[in-house]
Amino acid sequence: MKIITTLVGILIATSIYLHLQDSTIINLALNQVVFILALGLSITSASLYLVFFEYFIHHQKLVEFFSGLAVAFGAFVFPLLYFDVTFNAQDFLVLLFTIIFSVFLFFVLRLKITKISIAVALVFSVGFIFHSSGFFSDIPDNGLADNESEKYIFSALHDIKVDSFDLKESVVQDGGAIADVTGSNLILVTGRGEVLQYDLSGKAAVSFLFEIQFGLSNYKKSARSVNRWYRITDAFLDNNSSELFVTYTKWHEDRDCYTVNLDVYEFSRDTSTTKDSSEKLYESSPCIEHEVLNNETGGRILQTTESKLIFSVGSFKASERISLNEYRSSSYGKVMEYDRSTGKTRIFTVGHRNAQGLVRCEGNIYLTEHGPFGGDELNLLVEGRDYGWPESSFGTDYGKKVLTISGETGQHLKGQKPIYAWTPSIGISNAVCYQGQAFKNWEGDLLIASLNGLGSGFSIYRTRVFEGRAVSIERIEIGYKVRDLIELEDGRVLIWDGLNTISILSPATSEFASCSGCHSIRYRSHGVGPDLHGVVGAPIARHTDRYAYSDSLRNLSGTWTPERLHSFLKAPQEFAPGTTMSFDGIEDYEQRQKIIKYLEGVSSNR
């Protein structure tokens, strides 16, 4: 029993850690393994004490001492190893729930039930670990994705159909970028450096082109503190020159310090001709020593002319490691311009913290960047300007009400102010300038992606800029973090979470067009007929307090199943004689099925 309890504690701890770190067993470094053992043993030791203390009553104080020591060790090691990365409310609740569940499991339930519960927890923990283990992450031989799903989002100017796919390739290192989409051909570069080719039509096999060598495996084996911020930060494919430009974090083992690098690879979609050797185009300076690598790396790339690129270099928390004068003369906190014809790099703008998005729109260049605690920014980028960081921001230091370095309290007194700042932060990411016709009412708007955020992430922010001001911002909630996004040739929008989920956003008007004259899909927004939001699976005549149904529908019991909806849409009067639904019905099965699928998507958002 003790052995099983110990094993469950360690496996639960492993499951928590893999979830929070978006990692796998094979990617864990030695210090992470030690941490998992510590957390697992802390849970286990507490359970052993509280479950079996009556058997050790003569040594209660000794057992209590070691149990308390182990619990404290696990509690303190966790934030030390983890708080250098984002720790959002969801992750905290997952951890809290798991610990409370383990306490209930081991300390409250009777012994017989405890054994059964432990066995169930053991199976689920092992299943989760193996599902995310990385041992089964070989490139599949066919298809784009498994677990296709769809849902609907209702925004101000367009209703949106979201088709999502779980990639068959197990992407376990957060980060990376959408390098290019040409037709149905998608090039993804994952955070750990795989260059992958997908056919969005699903007609061709997934292709592994090559792997970018940026020292990830050596970093995981040898660095003092290993975390997920060592990764590919962006990738841009120039189809005209067949060159793939990549930014990434670089660890220099001989000096135990870090830089941000820009490399270029010769590229071909033919796996037999792609070369995996690179040319280094830029390396930030000085090389910054960090005991724990941070995520303020920047690294976004934008082609501005045929011969020039600009790319962001994050602040890298360098101002905490070197003097302010040294920081200002360093590479950090800047947008750099690289001239491909001369091979020279120069400073384009300064005063940035962690720029995550660069986009051209209506003749302007816009930049998105993470603020500290609050103050995520949308900036209109003008060559030669200073945007204020590290002395100025609309945000403050974490845990404080002030920017310590300058004494500012969220006023952004120095440098060029952003055209908009979000407080609380949205976890801002990349952006695109929408120019397509699929969402014609969005033309010229910025679509700004967000990651976790502080309660307002997991979204796309449709931003309308007029005369240099963000005059209208609409949050379109996606439900998971959006690492990168791109407009497809047909005007649909493809988004990627940086891990295993790709979604395609398309207009959702055609299926519902024949119903929209009388019905709304917004909750309790009734027209001639009742709203149909969440109708699939809902009781028939559910809005009796707000809508006057006919007696024929009011007297029907049960719920709206797909089968019942088919019958009703085919012949309303036969299904419910006397209903006020005045049209003759839809004879075509496929047309009815499209409407019902649409309503099922609406119902999934209830």
N, C-alpha and C positions, 0 to 999 in steps of 0.2 A: 504493500500500500504506500509506504513512504517513497519507494523508488518511482512508482507511477505518479505520485503527487509532485515529486521533484521534476520529473520529465514534463508534466503538464505545465508547471510554472515556467520552465525554460521555453517550451514551445509557444505558450501564450505570449511571452515576452518577445520571442522571435517574430511572431505574427504582427505584433504591434509595431515593432521596429521596421519591418519590411514595408508595412503600409505607410508609415510616416515618412520613410526615406525614399519611397518609390524605388526600392532596391531589390536585390536577390541574394541568395546565399552565396553564390559563386563570386559576387562582387564585393562581399564584406571583407574589410581589412581586419587585422589582428585586434586592434583596439575596439572595433565594433563588436567582434565576437566576445571579447572580455566584458564589454558593456551588457550584451545580451545575457551572458551568464550571471552577471551581477544583479540585473533586474529580475531575472527568473528566480535566482536564489533568494532574493529579498521577498518575493511573493511566497516562495516555498517555505522559507524559514518561519514566516509569520503563520502560515497555515499549520506547519508542524507544531509550533508552540501552542496555538489556540485549539487545535484538534486533539493533540496528544499530551497536553501539559499535565493532565491528571496522572499519567503514567510516570511523570518525572517530578512529582510534587516535591520531593526532597531536594531537587536541584532547580526549583522554579526560578530563582533569581538568576542563576547562571544562564538558563535557557532564555529568560527574558532579556538578559543583557545582549546575548549574541543575536537574538531575533531583532531587537531594536537597532543593533549595529548594522545588520544586513539591510534592514528596511531604509535606514538613513543613508547608507552607502548607495543603494539603488536610487533613492529619491534625489540625491545630490549629483550622482554621476549622470543621470538622465539630462538635466538642463545644461550641464557643462558640455556634454557631447552634442546636444541637439540645438541649443538656443542660438547657435551661429546661423541657423537657417530659419525659414518662416515656420512659426508654430501658431497655427490659427485655432479658432474656437472649435472647429470640427475635430481637429486632431486631439485637442485637449479633452473633448468629451469622449472620444474613442478610448483614450487612455484611461480616463476616470471611470467610464462604464466598465471597462475590462477589469480594472482593479477591484471595483465594487462587486462585480460579478464573481470574481475569484474568491473574494472574502465570503460572499454568500454561499458559494459552491463548497468551500472547504470548512467554513466555520459554523454554518447555521443548519444545513440539511443533515438529516439522519445518515448514519454511516452507510446503509444499504443504498439509499438514493444517491449519496455522494459518490459511491463507486460507479454507478451508472452514469451520473453527470460528468464525472471525470473522464470516463471512456468516451462520451460524446464530444466533450471539449478536446480531447486528444485527437480524435478523428478529424474534427473541423480544423484544428490548428495544423495538423500534418497536411491536410488537403490544401489549405491556404498556402502553406510554405512551398509545397511542390507545384502548385499552380503558378506561383510567382518565382519559382526556383531558378529559372534560367537554364536548367538542364535540358529543357525541351524546346529551346528557342531557335532551332534550325530554320532556315528559310523554307517555307512550304513550296510545293511544286506546282500549285495552281491557285488561282483565285485571289481576289483582293482582300476579303475579310469574312469573318463569321459574325453571327449575332446582329444581323441588320435590323434596325429599328427605326421607327419614325414617330415624330410628334409635331405639334403645331404650336406656334408662338404668335401672339396677336399684338402687333405693334401699331403705332399711330398711323403710319402711312401705308403699310403693307402687312398683310397676314403672311406668315412664313411657315413653310413646311421644312422640317429638319430631318433629313435622312442620315442616320449614324451607322458607322461600321467599326467593329473592333478588328484591328489589324491582326492578321494571322501571325505575322512576325512579332515576337515578344520584345517590345521596346521598353527596357527597364531603367534607362538612365534619362532622367528629365532633362530638357533642354533641346538643342538642335533647332532646325528651321525647315520651312518649305523653301527649297532652292529654286524650283521652277515648275510651272505647269504649261505644257504645250499640247493643245488638243486634249486628249484623255490621258496623256502621259504625265505622271506626277513624279518628281524627284524630291525625296525626303532625305535629310541628313539628320541622324539621331544624335542625341546628346553624347553618346559614347563613340560616335564617329562612323557608323555604318552609312554608306551611301546606297539608298534603296530606290528602286524604280517600280512604280505601281501603275497598273492600267485601270483607270477609273471606270471603264466600261465593264470590267470583270472578264474580258475575253482572253486575256493573256496572263501568263504566269508572272508572279512577283520575281524580280531580279535583284540579286545582290551584286552591285557593281564593284565596289572596293571598300576598304576601311581606311579612314584617315588615321594616321599614326601621329598622335600628339602626346604620347607618354602616359596615357591613362593607366595601363597595367602596372607600370613602374611606380607611378604615384600611389596606387592602391597598396602596393607591396611595401613601399619604403618611406612614404611621407610620415611626418610626425602625427598629423591629425587629418584623417581622410573624411571627406564628405562629398555630397552630390554636386557641389558648385564647380568642381573640376570637370569641364565639359566643353562641347562645341556650343558657341553662342549664336552664330548666324552663318548662313551660306547663301551665296548668290551665284547663279549660273548664267553666264553670258553665252547665249546660243550662237551669236555671230562669230565669236572667237573660240568657241568650244573650251572655255576656261571656267573652272569652279573656284570661286573665292570663298575662303573660310576664315572666320575668327574663332579664337579659342583661348582658354587659360593655359599657360605654360609653366610647369614647375621645373626649376633648375636645381637638380639634385646636388650638384657640387657646391652650390652656395645656399641651398635651402631657401629659395625665394621665388617669387612669382612675377610673371609679366602677362600682358595681353598681346597676342600675335595675330598677324594677318598673313595667310599663305595662299598660294594659287596652285591648282592642279590642272593638268591637261585632262579633258573630259570627253567621253564618248558614251552614248547610250548602248553601244555594242560592248558587252562584257569582255570580249576577246581583245579589244584594242585599248581599253581604259588603262591608264597608267596610274600607279599609286605613289609615285614620287612627287614631291612638292618643291616649290621655290618659296623661301621666306621673303615677304615683301616688307614687313614692318614688325618691330618688336618694341614695346614700350620701355621707357627707362625713367628712373632707375628700377632695378629689380627689387621688389618690395618683400621684406620678410614678414611672414604672418605665421603665428603659431597655429591659428585656425583660419583656413581659407574662407573668405567672405564672398558674397554674391554681388558686390557692386562693380561688376566687370564691364558693363556695357557690351559693345561688340556688334551693334547693328550696322549693316552695310546698305548703301544706296548708290546706284549709278546715277550721276548727275549729267554727264555728257558721254559721248562715245569713248573718250580717252580718260575720264576722271571718275573716281569713286570717292565718296566720303564714308567714314566709319567712326563709330563712337568708341571712346576709351573711358571706362567708368572711373569714378574717383578711387576705387579699390581700397578705401579707407586709408589711403596713403597719407592724408593730412594728420592722421594719428600716429604715424611712424616717422615722419620727417617734418622739418620745420615748414611754416607756411610759405616762406620765401622759396625754399626748395620745391615745395609742392607746386607753386605757381610756374616754376620753370621746368617742371617735369612733364611727362606725357599725359598725366592723369586728369580726369575731369574735363576732357576736351572732345571735340569732334575734329578729326584729322581728314585732310584731303590727300589722296594718292593719285599722282599723275602717271598713268600707265605708259605714256610715250617717253617719259624721262626717268621713271623709277624713283622720283623724289616725292617726299611727304612733307606737308606743311600744316600748320595749325589753321583750322577753319573758324571755330568758335571755342570759347572757354566757359568755365563756370557751371559744369554739369555734374550731377551726382551719379546717376546710373541710367543712361539713355537706352531705352528699350525699343523705340520705334523711330524710323525715318521714312518719310514719304513725300513725294512731289504731288502737288494738287493746285490746279488753277494758276500755275506759274510760280507758286511758292513752295518752300521746303518746310515741312512741319516735323517736330521732334517730340516724342513722348518720353518722359523719364520718371523714375521712382523718386518720390520725396522721402524724407526720413519717416517720422511718425506723423502721417498726414502730408498734404502738399504734393501729391502726384501731379505732374505738370504736362500741359500741352503748350509747346513753344513754337512761335513763328521764327524760323532760323534765318538770321541775317549774318553774312560773313563779317568777321571781325568783332562781333558783339561778345560781351561778358554776361552770363546768365546767373551769376551771383553765388553759386556754391563754391566753397563750404561755409561762407559767411552769411548767406541769405537764403531764406526759403519761407514758404507759407506753412511749413511743417515745423516740428520741434524734435529734439533728441528723444529717443525712446525712453519712457519712464520719467520724462521731465516736461516742463512747460516752457522750455527755452532752448535756443541753440547755444550751447555752452561756449563755442569758439568766439561768438560775437555778442552774445547777450540778447539777440533778437527774440521776440516772442510771437513769431508767425506773421511778421509784417512784410517780409521780402523788401527791405529798404534799399538794398544794393543791387546793381546790375539790371539787366533787362527782365521785366516781369513776364510771366507766362500769360498767354491769352485766356487760360483757364487753369484752375488748380482744384483738385479734389481733396476734401477732408470730410470724413475719413478716406484713407487711401483706397483705391480700387484695385491695387496690384497691376498697374498699367503695363501693357505689353505693346506689340507691334500695331501698326495702323495701315489702312489702305484708303486710297481716294476712289470712291465708287464712280464709275463712268459708264456702266452698262445700261441695258434696257429692260432687263428682267425685273428690277426694282426701280422703275423709271422715276418714281418720286424721291429717290435717294440721290439722284444724279448730282455730283459735285460735293456730296457730303463725305466727311471722314468717318470711317468705321474703325473704332479704337477698341482693341482687345483688352481684356483684363484677366488676371490670374485669380489667386485666392481673395485678395483684398481684405478689408476689415468689415465683413458683413455686406459689402456691396460689389464683390467681384463676381467671377463666373459669368461674365456678361460681355456683350458688345455695346459700346456707347456710340450711337449715331449722332455725330456732331456737325451742326451747320455753322459755318464760319461766314460772317458778313462784315466787310470793311474792317478786317483785322480783329474781330471779336467773335467769340463763340456765343452765338445768340440763342441757340436751341440745342439741348442735349437730351437725348432719349436713351434710357437704359433698356436694352433688349436682353433679358435674362436667358442664358443658354443652359445653365445648370451644372456646368463644369468649367474648369479653367480653360482659357483660350490662349495658347502659347503663340500661335502664328495664324495668319489668315491671308487669303489671296483671292482676287476676283478671277473667275474662269472666263474663257472666251465667250461663252453664251450669257454672261451676266450673272450667273449664280455665284455664290460665295462659298469657298471651301475653308473650313477652320480645322485646326489640329490642336490637341491638348498637350503636345510635346511627349506623349507616351503612346497609348494604344488606340486612341479614338480619333477618327476623322468624321466630320459631319459636312454635309452639303446643304446650304440654305437656298431654297427656291421659292417663288411665289406660290401661295396656296389659295388661289382664287377660282381656278377652273372647276374643280370638283364640286364646289359649293354654289357656283353661280346660279344654278336653277332654283336654289332654295333661298338665296339671300334677299330676294324681294320681300319676303314675309318674315324670315327668321334671322336672328342674330346669333353669333357664336360667343358673345360676351355675356358673362353670367348675370342673370336677372336684368338683361337689357332687352325687354320684350318688344316685338313689333306687332304686325298683324297676327303673327303666331308667336308662341312662347320661344324663349331662347333655347338653343340646342347645345349649350356648353355642358359637357359631361353627361350627355343624354344616354350613351351606351352603358348599360348596367344600372341606370337610375330608375326609380319607380315611375310608372306611367302616371301622367297628370300630377307631377310632383310640386308644381308651383301654385297650389290651390289658394294660397294666401295673397298672391299677386297677379294671377292670371285666371280669366274666366273660361275654363275648359268646357267643352260640350259634355252633356250627361253621358254620351256613349263612351268617351274616353275616361271620364271621372269614375265610371262604374267598373272599369277594367282593373284587375289586380295584377300583381307581378311587376316585372321590370322590362325595360327595352333591351331585348337580346338582339344580336344581328339577324337571327331568323325572323323575329317579330318585325323588325324594321324592314326587312325585305318584303314581308307580306303587306305591311302598311303602305310602303312606297309603291308597290305594284298596283294595289287596288284599295285606296283608303276607305271607301264606303263598304266594301266587303269585309274589311278587317274590323271597322267600327261604324256600323250603320248609324247615320245621323251626325257624323262628325262634321265640323265646319270646314275641314280641309277640302277646298273646292276643286282642286285639279283632278284630272282623270287617273293619274298614276303614271308610273314609268315602266313600260313593258320590258325594256332592254336590261338584262341581268347585269351586264358589265357596268352600265351606267349607275345602277343601284349600288353595285358593289363598291365603286369608287366613292360614292357619297358616304356609304357606311364606313369605309376605311378612313375617310376624312373625319367623320364623327368619332371614330375610335381614337384617332390621334387627339382630338379635342378632349375626349374623355380621359385620356391618360394624364392630362394636366389638371385634373380636378383636385 
